[in-house]
Amino acid sequence: MSYVLGFFAADGNLIETKRGTHFISFDSADKGIIEYIKKAMEAEHKVSKRKSNEGVWYRLQIGSAEMFEDILKIGLKPNKSKRMRIPKIPDFVFGNFVRGYFDGDGNVWYGLMNKKDYKPRRVLQAMFTSASQGFLIDLHSKLKLYGIVGGSIRKIKNKECYRLQLSTSNALKLYQIMYNRRDTSNLFLKRKKDVFEKYMRL
């Protein structure tokens, strides 16, 4: 559930209708991860499909006042995007939460820096994006307790959101935090995990 909570912090919503009913929803362009979450939560609700200017999106929406209240208790609120802070998470499942958020609003790539130099430098970069600068500050501070010694938070130009960026050695440390072998969960986006592992095989 810590992974699901991390993904919810990135791509989830709390919905309270005028009639007083409560829903939690998960949205992603990746149908596979929504199906994984549905299975993890043992939900019987249908995954819906919708089209927008940004492409095709999938949604899992669950009606549950109990889940709604549980999420409120750990610190996540409706319309959370710009005012979200990191919720209360036990240390032993922190890596799961980070992996869930990363699969929702994270990115990783590797390539060559300074290509025009005699010896271009190969780098790996991992990033977290959020409309809440406070959330990224909290996340960065927490990651430092797990060995992340660098990284920076910057506002994305012409957008109302921020990015926490980690380069090579810290990105590799992030990999260790998120994909800890002691964690038996198989909840992760394979295409993102593969980028880390392709870099490590170079």
C-alpha positions as a Markdown table, in Angstrom:
| # | Residue | x | y | z |
|---|---|---|---|---|
| 1 | Met | 0.0 | 0.0 | 0.0 |
| 2 | Ser | 3.0 | 2.4 | 0.5 |
| 3 | Tyr | 3.7 | 2.1 | -3.3 |
| 4 | Val | 0.0 | 2.8 | -4.0 |
| 5 | Leu | 0.1 | 5.8 | -1.7 |
| 6 | Gly | 3.2 | 7.2 | -3.5 |
| 7 | Phe | 1.5 | 6.8 | -6.8 |
| 8 | Phe | -1.6 | 8.4 | -5.4 |
| 9 | Ala | 0.5 | 11.4 | -4.2 |
| 10 | Ala | 1.7 | 11.8 | -7.8 |
| 11 | Asp | -1.4 | 11.0 | -9.9 |
| 12 | Gly | -4.3 | 10.6 | -7.5 |
| 13 | Asn | -7.3 | 12.6 | -6.4 |
| 14 | Leu | -9.7 | 12.8 | -3.4 |
| 15 | Ile | -13.2 | 13.6 | -4.6 |
| 16 | Glu | -16.1 | 14.7 | -2.4 |
| 17 | Thr | -19.4 | 15.2 | -4.3 |
| 18 | Lys | -22.2 | 17.6 | -3.4 |
| 19 | Arg | -24.2 | 14.7 | -2.2 |
| 20 | Gly | -21.5 | 13.8 | 0.3 |
| 21 | Thr | -20.1 | 10.7 | -1.4 |
| 22 | His | -16.4 | 10.1 | -1.4 |
| 23 | Phe | -14.1 | 8.7 | -4.0 |
| 24 | Ile | -10.4 | 8.2 | -4.5 |
| 25 | Ser | -9.1 | 8.1 | -8.1 |
| 26 | Phe | -5.8 | 7.1 | -9.8 |
| 27 | Asp | -5.0 | 8.4 | -13.3 |
| 28 | Ser | -2.2 | 7.4 | -15.7 |
| 29 | Ala | -1.4 | 7.3 | -19.4 |
| 30 | Asp | 0.0 | 3.8 | -18.6 |
| 31 | Lys | -2.9 | 1.3 | -18.4 |
| 32 | Gly | -0.6 | -1.4 | -17.0 |
| 33 | Ile | 0.2 | 0.5 | -13.8 |
| 34 | Ile | -3.5 | 1.3 | -13.2 |
| 35 | Glu | -4.3 | -2.4 | -13.6 |
| 36 | Tyr | -1.4 | -3.3 | -11.1 |
| 37 | Ile | -2.9 | -0.8 | -8.6 |
| 38 | Lys | -6.4 | -2.3 | -9.1 |
| 39 | Lys | -5.0 | -5.7 | -8.3 |
| 40 | Ala | -3.0 | -4.6 | -5.3 |
| 41 | Met | -6.1 | -2.9 | -3.8 |
| 42 | Glu | -8.2 | -5.9 | -4.7 |
| 43 | Ala | -10.7 | -3.5 | -6.3 |
| 44 | Glu | -13.5 | -4.7 | -8.5 |
| 45 | His | -14.1 | -1.3 | -10.1 |
| 46 | Lys | -13.7 | -0.9 | -13.8 |
| 47 | Val | -10.7 | 1.0 | -15.3 |
| 48 | Ser | -12.1 | 3.7 | -17.5 |
| 49 | Lys | -10.5 | 5.2 | -20.6 |
| 50 | Arg | -10.7 | 8.8 | -21.7 |
| 51 | Lys | -9.1 | 11.0 | -24.4 |
| 52 | Ser | -7.7 | 14.5 | -23.9 |
| 53 | Asn | -5.4 | 16.9 | -25.8 |
| 54 | Glu | -2.5 | 15.1 | -24.1 |
| 55 | Gly | -3.5 | 11.7 | -25.3 |
| 56 | Val | -5.3 | 8.7 | -23.8 |
| 57 | Trp | -5.6 | 8.4 | -20.0 |
| 58 | Tyr | -6.9 | 5.6 | -17.8 |
| 59 | Arg | -8.6 | 6.0 | -14.5 |
| 60 | Leu | -9.5 | 3.8 | -11.5 |
| 61 | Gln | -12.1 | 5.4 | -9.3 |
| 62 | Ile | -13.1 | 3.8 | -6.0 |
| 63 | Gly | -16.0 | 4.9 | -3.9 |
| 64 | Ser | -15.0 | 4.6 | -0.2 |
| 65 | Ala | -15.5 | 7.0 | 2.7 |
| 66 | Glu | -13.2 | 4.8 | 4.8 |
| 67 | Met | -10.3 | 5.1 | 2.4 |
| 68 | Phe | -11.0 | 8.8 | 1.9 |
| 69 | Glu | -10.7 | 9.4 | 5.6 |
| 70 | Asp | -7.6 | 7.2 | 6.0 |
| 71 | Ile | -5.8 | 9.3 | 3.3 |
| 72 | Leu | -6.9 | 12.5 | 5.1 |
| 73 | Lys | -5.4 | 11.3 | 8.3 |
| 74 | Ile | -1.9 | 10.8 | 6.9 |
| 75 | Gly | -1.8 | 14.3 | 5.5 |
| 76 | Leu | -3.1 | 14.3 | 1.9 |
| 77 | Lys | -6.0 | 16.6 | 1.1 |
| 78 | Pro | -8.4 | 17.3 | -1.8 |
| 79 | Asn | -7.0 | 19.7 | -4.5 |
| 80 | Lys | -3.5 | 18.8 | -3.1 |
| 81 | Ser | -1.3 | 19.6 | -6.1 |
| 82 | Lys | 0.2 | 22.9 | -5.0 |
| 83 | Arg | 0.0 | 22.5 | -1.2 |
| 84 | Met | 0.9 | 18.8 | -0.7 |
| 85 | Arg | 3.6 | 17.8 | 1.8 |
| 86 | Ile | 5.1 | 14.4 | 2.3 |
| 87 | Pro | 2.7 | 12.2 | 4.3 |
| 88 | Lys | 3.6 | 10.2 | 7.4 |
| 89 | Ile | 5.3 | 7.1 | 6.2 |
| 90 | Pro | 7.1 | 4.4 | 8.3 |
| 91 | Asp | 10.8 | 4.3 | 7.4 |
| 92 | Phe | 10.8 | 0.6 | 6.5 |
| 93 | Val | 8.4 | 1.3 | 3.5 |
| 94 | Phe | 9.8 | 4.7 | 2.5 |
| 95 | Gly | 11.4 | 3.2 | -0.6 |
| 96 | Asn | 8.1 | 1.8 | -1.8 |
| 97 | Phe | 6.5 | 5.2 | -1.4 |
| 98 | Val | 9.3 | 6.9 | -3.4 |
| 99 | Arg | 9.0 | 4.3 | -6.1 |
| 100 | Gly | 5.3 | 4.8 | -6.4 |
| 101 | Tyr | 5.7 | 8.6 | -6.7 |
| 102 | Phe | 8.5 | 8.1 | -9.2 |
| 103 | Asp | 6.4 | 5.9 | -11.4 |
| 104 | Gly | 3.7 | 8.6 | -11.4 |
| 105 | Asp | 5.7 | 11.9 | -11.6 |
| 106 | Gly | 9.3 | 10.8 | -12.0 |
| 107 | Asn | 11.6 | 10.4 | -15.0 |
| 108 | Val | 15.0 | 8.9 | -15.7 |
| 109 | Trp | 17.4 | 9.1 | -18.6 |
| 110 | Tyr | 21.1 | 8.6 | -19.5 |
| 111 | Gly | 23.2 | 10.1 | -22.2 |
| 112 | Leu | 26.3 | 12.1 | -23.0 |
| 113 | Met | 27.0 | 15.5 | -21.6 |
| 114 | Asn | 29.4 | 18.0 | -23.4 |
| 115 | Lys | 29.2 | 16.0 | -26.6 |
| 116 | Lys | 31.6 | 18.4 | -28.3 |
| 117 | Asp | 34.4 | 17.8 | -25.9 |
| 118 | Tyr | 37.2 | 15.4 | -26.6 |
| 119 | Lys | 35.9 | 13.0 | -23.9 |
| 120 | Pro | 32.1 | 13.5 | -23.5 |
| 121 | Arg | 30.8 | 12.5 | -20.0 |
| 122 | Arg | 28.2 | 9.8 | -19.7 |
| 123 | Val | 25.6 | 10.7 | -17.1 |
| 124 | Leu | 22.4 | 9.3 | -15.5 |
| 125 | Gln | 19.8 | 11.7 | -14.3 |
| 126 | Ala | 16.6 | 11.0 | -12.3 |
| 127 | Met | 13.9 | 13.6 | -11.6 |
| 128 | Phe | 10.8 | 14.1 | -9.6 |
| 129 | Thr | 8.2 | 16.7 | -10.6 |
| 130 | Ser | 5.5 | 18.3 | -8.5 |
| 131 | Ala | 3.4 | 21.5 | -8.4 |
| 132 | Ser | 4.2 | 21.6 | -4.7 |
| 133 | Gln | 7.7 | 22.9 | -4.0 |
| 134 | Gly | 7.2 | 22.0 | -0.3 |
| 135 | Phe | 6.6 | 18.3 | -1.2 |
| 136 | Leu | 9.9 | 18.2 | -3.1 |
| 137 | Ile | 11.7 | 19.9 | -0.2 |
| 138 | Asp | 10.3 | 17.3 | 2.2 |
| 139 | Leu | 11.2 | 14.5 | -0.2 |
| 140 | His | 14.8 | 15.8 | -0.7 |
| 141 | Ser | 15.3 | 16.1 | 3.0 |
| 142 | Lys | 14.1 | 12.6 | 3.6 |
| 143 | Leu | 16.3 | 11.1 | 0.8 |
| 144 | Lys | 19.3 | 12.7 | 2.4 |
| 145 | Leu | 18.7 | 10.4 | 5.4 |
| 146 | Tyr | 19.2 | 7.5 | 3.0 |
| 147 | Gly | 22.5 | 8.6 | 1.6 |
| 148 | Ile | 21.5 | 11.1 | -1.1 |
| 149 | Val | 24.2 | 13.8 | -0.8 |
| 150 | Gly | 23.4 | 16.1 | -3.7 |
| 151 | Gly | 20.5 | 17.2 | -5.9 |
| 152 | Ser | 18.7 | 20.4 | -6.6 |
| 153 | Ile | 15.2 | 21.8 | -6.8 |
| 154 | Arg | 14.3 | 24.2 | -9.5 |
| 155 | Lys | 11.2 | 25.8 | -10.9 |
| 156 | Ile | 10.4 | 24.6 | -14.5 |
| 157 | Lys | 10.5 | 27.5 | -16.9 |
| 158 | Asn | 7.0 | 28.7 | -18.0 |
| 159 | Lys | 5.3 | 26.1 | -15.9 |
| 160 | Glu | 3.7 | 26.1 | -12.4 |
| 161 | Cys | 5.7 | 23.2 | -11.1 |
| 162 | Tyr | 9.1 | 22.3 | -9.7 |
| 163 | Arg | 11.7 | 19.5 | -10.3 |
| 164 | Leu | 14.0 | 17.7 | -8.0 |
| 165 | Gln | 16.9 | 16.5 | -10.0 |
| 166 | Leu | 19.6 | 13.9 | -9.0 |
| 167 | Ser | 22.7 | 13.2 | -11.1 |
| 168 | Thr | 24.7 | 10.0 | -11.6 |
| 169 | Ser | 25.9 | 8.9 | -8.2 |
| 170 | Asn | 22.8 | 10.1 | -6.4 |
| 171 | Ala | 20.6 | 8.7 | -9.1 |
| 172 | Leu | 22.2 | 5.3 | -8.6 |
| 173 | Lys | 21.6 | 5.6 | -4.8 |
| 174 | Leu | 18.0 | 6.4 | -5.6 |
| 175 | Tyr | 17.8 | 3.1 | -7.5 |
| 176 | Gln | 19.0 | 1.3 | -4.4 |
| 177 | Ile | 16.4 | 3.0 | -2.3 |
| 178 | Met | 13.5 | 2.3 | -4.7 |
| 179 | Tyr | 14.3 | -1.2 | -5.8 |
| 180 | Asn | 15.6 | -2.7 | -2.5 |
| 181 | Arg | 15.9 | -6.4 | -2.8 |
| 182 | Arg | 14.3 | -6.9 | 0.6 |
| 183 | Asp | 11.1 | -5.5 | -0.8 |
| 184 | Thr | 9.1 | -8.4 | -2.3 |
| 185 | Ser | 6.7 | -6.0 | -4.1 |
| 186 | Asn | 6.6 | -6.4 | -7.9 |
| 187 | Leu | 4.8 | -3.1 | -8.3 |
| 188 | Phe | 7.0 | -0.9 | -10.5 |
| 189 | Leu | 7.1 | 0.4 | -14.1 |
| 190 | Lys | 9.6 | -1.9 | -15.8 |
| 191 | Arg | 10.5 | 0.7 | -18.5 |
| 192 | Lys | 11.8 | 3.1 | -15.8 |
| 193 | Lys | 13.6 | 0.5 | -13.9 |
| 194 | Asp | 15.2 | -0.7 | -17.1 |
| 195 | Val | 16.8 | 2.7 | -17.8 |
| 196 | Phe | 18.8 | 2.5 | -14.5 |
| 197 | Glu | 19.9 | -1.1 | -15.2 |
| 198 | Lys | 20.9 | -0.4 | -18.9 |
| 199 | Tyr | 23.1 | 2.5 | -17.6 |
| 200 | Met | 24.7 | 0.2 | -15.0 |
| 201 | Arg | 25.5 | -2.4 | -17.7 |
| 202 | Leu | 27.4 | 0.1 | -19.8 |
